[in-house]
Amino acid sequence: MRIAFVSTILCYPWGGADALWTSAAEMAAQRGDQILLAISSLTAGHERIAALVARGASLSPRPNPGEPATLWRRAWRKVPGNAPSPHRLRDRIRAFRPDLVVISCGGTYDTLLEPALLDWLRSSGIRYRLIANLQHEHPALPEPDRQRMRADFLAADRLFFVSPRNLEITRRHLCAPLPQAECLHNPLAPAAELPWPQAEPWAFASVGRLEPVKGVDLLLAALAAALGGAPDWRLNIYGRGPQRDYLEACAGHQGIANRVHFAGFVSRLDEIWEQNHLLVSAAIDEGVPMTIPEAMLRGRPVLATRIGGASEWIEPGQTGFLCPAASVELLAASLREAWDERGRWRELGAAAARRTRASYRPDDFRRVVT
């Protein structure tokens, strides 16, 4: 079989969404399928992509839209006929002559960015499958775009969502039952439960890219409101991103700068959870923050907003805490609840590890190409 994998995530070098489709591509390559990878030029440098290319996969890097053009390229594009074609991706896929196209969408409605490709797929009858990695809690589209998404989804061979909540929201928003939709677990690296860190100070961890959708600014305000005067706690923030300077200013404005440590990017997750007691995920919009099951596998409880797949993993009062929505007031209330229960965090973390191991479906990615 000839399978083309397309990713709409062009600005970030690697993430849970990439791990999902890459695992499916590796399985397809192993059984002898011919593979085309139309993916970000940033992701193309990953070692797993290099291994796929070494096995015979064709690589068609897609440019990162955030990369500044060189002087030569800017001049070249001004020549009539040299501007990027809106049909470029469609033409690449068509030349490959695929039997199946798998499109991994960073946002549920990303196919709106590639109308030429979707028009061709629908008219040609070539099977295509969509992976939706994130859905907004309150999606909004102009009516023509909403109708277009209904058509794109209903014509798909299969639809994959990484959380039941995202699927429920999409069905409601599009007023479509989407009978061919199903939910997948993202692949997780094997992890063992770690020894419990020392009791004091109690360490909260925020793990993820520093961007607005992660809600770290809300978390800082909520911590100041809930625990600003409490002793023996700190917040360790792991990750890089465009909000770093702003979040440092937020911590100073809230009067908790001395309690907040910006640790940057840490590649070894065990290093994070050897030093922290509780993950706080204050996401505003999300698919599944993979940091949640990653922390739970290592024996740490989680406090998360009820966004995306968080409620699929967390059982309130048993493996962690769920905040009803992403607001300062509700986060502060959930943090107070968790703080009052800190004597049980170790117990909750052990239960989280057991529950995650029992419920995790490691082979879900196989359904993408079967």
Buried (B, 14 or more C-beta within 10 A) or exposed (E): EBBBBBBBBBEBBBBBBBBBBBBBBBBBBEEEBBBBBBBBBBBBEBEBBEEBBEEEBBBBBBBBEEEEEEEEEEEEEEEEEEEEEEBBBBEBBBEBEBEBBBBBBBBBBBBBBBBBBBBBBBEEEBBBBBBBBBBBBEBEBEEEEBEBBBBBBBBBBBBBBBBBBBBEBBBEBBEBEBEBBBBBBBBBEEBEBBEBBEEEEBBBBBBBBBBBBBBBBBBBBBBBBBBEEEEEBBBBBBBEBEBBEBBBBBBEEBEBBEBBBBBEEBEEBEEBBEBBBBBBBBBBBBBBBBBBBBBBBBBBBBBBBBBBBBBBBBBBEEBBBBBEEBBBEBBBBBBBBBBEBBEBBBEBBBBBBBBBEEEBEEEBBEBBBE
